[in-house]
Amino acid sequence: MKSPFYPIEVHDLTVSYQRKPVLYGVDLEIEEGSLVGVIGPNGAGKSTLIKTIMNMVSPNGGFVKIFGKNPKAGTKHIGYIPQKESVDWDFPVTVMDVVLMGRYGRLGWFGRISKDDRRMAHECLEKVDMLPYANRQIGNLSGGQQQRVFLARALAQESSIYLMDEPFAGVDAVSEKAIVSILKSMQQDGKTLVIVHHDLATAKEYFDHLLLLNMRKIAYGPIQKVFTQDLLQKTYGGRLTIFSEMASQAARQPEIEMEKSIS
């Protein structure tokens, strides 16, 4: 049964670092079962928004609600994949160890990993085609394989909401397509997914909703309404006029594989 509350509600959210505004007056209501791409230039506050929803960053004003609860109480509903650069890939843990970490939130203070937890981790690795690598050290994998493992860890949390900060960064094309397929399968299961993304060329293919962000919310809604030349220009400004051309090309020929991307 669907919750009477939005999975994620953000109202008048303002966040600053050392008195420098990063997000200002952001309002957002994300419906259950949405697959949302968060798009904007560097420094637009995309990662800050994700971290604030996760209760990792405290806002200066406004609030976040997770299924009607404050972020601290609501994080139990959230699976999180951080930016690749924030992970210590040299830490001596195996692939299976990493995925089992996704079960810790369900164990309590004195809980121990059970056979059921290991079975769940096994199933999650199987879903992302990484089970043969279960005993390999995480640092010995390719970028695409590492991201698949972190996706398996998120799946092991059995969350309702998944927040992912640039999960396709440093990922090969084959792994990216595989990850997108998994995300869409999760959406079909009723999960709500919010993905920080940097590639306009694939945005229409990957997401059904789009948040255009540049410190403020420029637009949010179904991708057919938001992925427009005018709104993209407002998001990226005059510095990046190529985006207008890309949006126009995508609208005319969505099947074209465009090689240009943004960071």
C-alpha positions as CSV (number, residue, x, y, z in Angstrom):
1,M,0.0,0.0,0.0
2,K,1.3,3.4,-0.9
3,S,2.3,5.8,1.8
4,P,0.0,8.9,2.2
5,F,3.2,11.0,2.3
6,Y,5.7,11.8,-0.5
7,P,8.9,9.7,-0.3
8,I,10.9,12.9,-0.4
9,E,9.5,16.4,0.4
10,V,11.8,19.4,0.4
11,H,10.5,22.8,1.4
12,D,12.3,26.2,1.1
13,L,15.6,24.4,1.6
14,T,18.7,26.6,2.0
15,V,22.2,25.3,2.6
16,S,25.4,27.2,3.0
17,Y,29.1,26.2,3.4
18,Q,31.1,28.8,5.4
19,R,28.3,31.4,4.8
20,K,28.4,30.8,1.0
21,P,25.0,29.7,-0.3
22,V,25.0,26.4,-2.1
23,L,21.2,25.8,-2.3
24,Y,18.6,28.5,-1.9
25,G,14.9,28.2,-1.4
26,V,14.5,24.7,-3.0
27,D,11.0,23.2,-3.0
28,L,10.5,19.7,-4.3
29,E,8.0,16.8,-3.9
30,I,9.0,13.5,-5.4
31,E,6.3,11.0,-6.0
32,E,6.6,7.3,-5.1
33,G,8.0,5.1,-8.0
34,S,9.7,8.0,-9.8
35,L,13.1,7.7,-11.5
36,V,14.5,11.2,-11.2
37,G,17.7,12.6,-12.8
38,V,19.3,15.6,-11.1
39,I,21.0,17.8,-13.7
40,G,23.0,21.0,-13.4
41,P,26.5,22.5,-13.8
42,N,29.4,22.0,-11.4
43,G,28.8,23.8,-8.1
44,A,25.0,23.7,-8.6
45,G,24.4,21.9,-5.3
46,K,23.4,18.5,-6.7
47,S,25.5,16.5,-4.2
48,T,24.6,18.9,-1.4
49,L,20.9,18.2,-2.0
50,I,21.5,14.5,-1.9
51,K,23.6,14.8,1.3
52,T,21.0,17.0,3.0
53,I,18.2,14.5,2.2
54,M,20.5,11.9,3.7
55,N,20.9,14.0,6.9
56,M,24.6,14.3,6.2
57,V,24.4,18.1,5.9
58,S,22.3,20.4,8.0
59,P,20.3,23.1,6.3
60,N,20.3,26.7,7.2
61,G,16.7,27.0,6.5
62,G,13.7,25.0,5.3
63,F,13.2,21.3,5.9
64,V,13.3,17.8,4.4
65,K,10.7,15.1,5.1
66,I,11.1,11.4,4.3
67,F,7.7,9.8,4.2
68,G,6.5,12.6,6.4
69,K,9.3,12.1,9.0
70,N,12.4,14.2,9.7
71,P,15.6,13.0,7.9
72,K,17.1,11.4,10.9
73,A,14.1,9.1,11.4
74,G,13.6,8.7,7.6
75,T,17.1,7.6,6.6
76,K,16.2,4.0,7.4
77,H,14.1,4.1,4.3
78,I,17.1,5.2,2.1
79,G,19.8,3.3,0.3
80,Y,22.7,5.5,-0.7
81,I,25.5,5.3,-3.3
82,P,28.1,8.1,-2.8
83,Q,30.4,9.6,-5.3
84,K,33.1,7.2,-6.4
85,E,35.9,9.7,-5.3
86,S,34.6,9.6,-1.7
87,V,35.3,5.9,-1.3
88,D,38.6,4.4,0.0
89,W,39.0,1.7,-2.6
90,D,42.2,0.5,-0.9
91,F,40.4,-0.5,2.2
92,P,40.9,-4.3,2.6
93,V,37.4,-5.7,2.2
94,T,36.0,-8.2,-0.2
95,V,33.0,-7.7,-2.5
96,M,30.8,-9.8,-0.2
97,D,31.9,-7.8,2.8
98,V,30.8,-4.6,1.1
99,V,27.4,-5.9,0.2
100,L,26.9,-7.3,3.7
101,M,27.4,-3.8,5.0
102,G,24.0,-3.0,3.5
103,R,22.4,-5.3,6.0
104,Y,23.9,-3.6,9.1
105,G,21.1,-1.1,9.5
106,R,18.7,-4.0,10.0
107,L,20.8,-5.8,12.7
108,G,20.6,-3.4,15.6
109,W,23.5,-2.8,18.1
110,F,24.2,-6.4,18.9
111,G,23.0,-8.2,15.8
112,R,25.1,-10.6,13.8
113,I,25.1,-11.4,10.2
114,S,22.8,-14.4,9.6
115,K,22.4,-17.0,6.9
116,D,19.4,-15.0,5.7
117,D,21.7,-11.9,5.4
118,R,24.3,-13.8,3.4
119,R,21.5,-15.2,1.2
120,M,20.3,-11.7,0.5
121,A,23.8,-10.5,-0.3
122,H,24.3,-13.5,-2.6
123,E,21.0,-12.6,-4.4
124,C,22.0,-8.9,-4.7
125,L,25.3,-9.8,-6.3
126,E,23.6,-12.1,-8.7
127,K,21.3,-9.3,-9.8
128,V,24.2,-7.1,-10.7
129,D,26.2,-10.0,-12.3
130,M,29.0,-9.7,-9.7
131,L,28.6,-13.0,-7.8
132,P,31.7,-14.6,-9.4
133,Y,33.7,-11.8,-7.8
134,A,32.3,-12.2,-4.3
135,N,35.7,-13.0,-2.7
136,R,37.7,-10.5,-4.6
137,Q,39.0,-7.3,-2.9
138,I,37.0,-4.3,-3.9
139,G,40.1,-2.3,-5.0
140,N,41.0,-4.9,-7.6
141,L,37.8,-4.3,-9.7
142,S,37.2,-2.0,-12.6
143,G,35.2,1.2,-12.1
144,G,32.1,-0.3,-13.6
145,Q,32.4,-3.4,-11.4
146,Q,32.9,-1.3,-8.3
147,Q,29.7,0.6,-9.0
148,R,27.8,-2.6,-9.5
149,V,29.0,-3.8,-6.1
150,F,27.8,-0.6,-4.4
151,L,24.5,-1.0,-6.2
152,A,24.3,-4.5,-4.8
153,R,25.0,-3.1,-1.3
154,A,22.2,-0.6,-1.8
155,L,19.8,-3.4,-2.9
156,A,20.8,-5.4,0.2
157,Q,19.4,-2.5,2.4
158,E,15.9,-3.3,1.0
159,S,15.1,0.4,1.0
160,S,12.1,2.3,-0.5
161,I,14.2,5.2,-1.7
162,Y,17.6,5.2,-3.4
163,L,19.9,8.2,-3.7
164,M,22.9,7.9,-6.1
165,D,25.5,10.5,-6.6
166,E,26.9,10.1,-10.2
167,P,26.8,6.3,-10.3
168,F,27.9,6.3,-13.9
169,A,31.1,8.3,-13.4
170,G,34.1,6.3,-14.6
171,V,31.9,3.4,-15.7
172,D,32.3,1.7,-19.1
173,A,29.3,1.7,-21.5
174,V,28.4,-1.9,-20.9
175,S,28.3,-1.5,-17.2
176,E,26.3,1.8,-17.5
177,K,23.6,0.1,-19.6
178,A,23.5,-2.8,-17.1
179,I,23.1,-0.4,-14.2
180,V,20.3,1.5,-16.0
181,S,18.5,-1.8,-16.6
182,I,18.7,-2.6,-12.9
183,L,17.5,0.9,-11.9
184,K,14.4,0.6,-14.2
185,S,13.7,-2.8,-12.7
186,M,13.8,-1.3,-9.2
187,Q,11.4,1.4,-10.4
188,Q,9.0,-1.2,-11.6
189,D,9.1,-2.7,-8.1
190,G,7.9,0.6,-6.7
191,K,11.2,2.0,-5.6
192,T,11.8,5.8,-5.7
193,L,15.2,6.7,-7.2
194,V,17.0,10.0,-7.4
195,I,20.2,10.0,-9.5
196,V,22.7,12.8,-9.9
197,H,23.7,12.7,-13.5
198,H,25.9,14.7,-15.8
199,D,25.2,13.5,-19.3
200,L,22.4,15.3,-21.2
201,A,22.8,13.0,-24.1
202,T,21.3,10.0,-22.1
203,A,19.0,11.9,-19.7
204,K,15.8,11.4,-21.8
205,E,16.6,7.7,-22.1
206,Y,17.4,7.0,-18.5
207,F,14.8,9.0,-16.5
208,D,11.1,9.8,-16.4
209,H,11.4,12.9,-14.2
210,L,14.1,15.5,-14.2
211,L,15.3,18.1,-11.7
212,L,17.2,21.0,-13.2
213,L,19.2,22.6,-10.5
214,N,21.6,25.6,-10.3
215,M,21.6,26.5,-6.6
216,R,17.8,27.1,-7.1
217,K,15.3,24.7,-8.6
218,I,15.0,25.8,-12.2
219,A,12.4,23.1,-13.0
220,Y,11.1,19.8,-11.9
221,G,8.7,17.4,-13.6
222,P,8.2,14.8,-16.3
223,I,11.1,14.8,-18.6
224,Q,9.0,15.6,-21.7
225,K,8.1,19.0,-20.1
226,V,11.4,19.8,-18.4
227,F,14.0,18.7,-21.0
228,T,13.6,21.8,-23.2
229,Q,16.1,24.2,-24.8
230,D,14.8,27.1,-22.8
231,L,15.0,25.4,-19.4
232,L,18.4,23.9,-20.1
233,Q,19.7,27.3,-21.1
234,K,18.3,28.8,-17.9
235,T,20.1,26.0,-15.9
236,Y,23.5,26.3,-17.6
237,G,23.5,29.9,-18.7
238,G,25.4,31.5,-21.5
239,R,28.6,29.8,-20.7
240,L,27.5,26.5,-22.3
241,T,25.5,27.3,-25.4
242,I,26.2,23.8,-26.8
243,F,23.6,22.4,-24.4
244,S,20.9,24.2,-26.4
245,E,22.0,22.4,-29.5
246,M,22.2,19.1,-27.7
247,A,18.6,19.5,-26.3
248,S,17.3,20.4,-29.7
249,Q,19.0,17.4,-31.3
250,A,17.7,15.0,-28.6
251,A,14.2,16.3,-29.1
252,R,14.4,15.8,-32.9
253,Q,16.3,12.5,-32.9
254,P,16.1,10.7,-29.6
255,E,17.6,7.5,-31.0
256,I,20.9,9.3,-32.0
257,E,23.8,8.3,-29.9
258,M,25.4,11.6,-29.0
259,E,29.0,11.5,-27.8
260,K,29.2,14.9,-26.2
261,S,28.6,15.0,-22.5
262,I,29.0,17.4,-19.6
263,S,30.6,17.2,-16.3
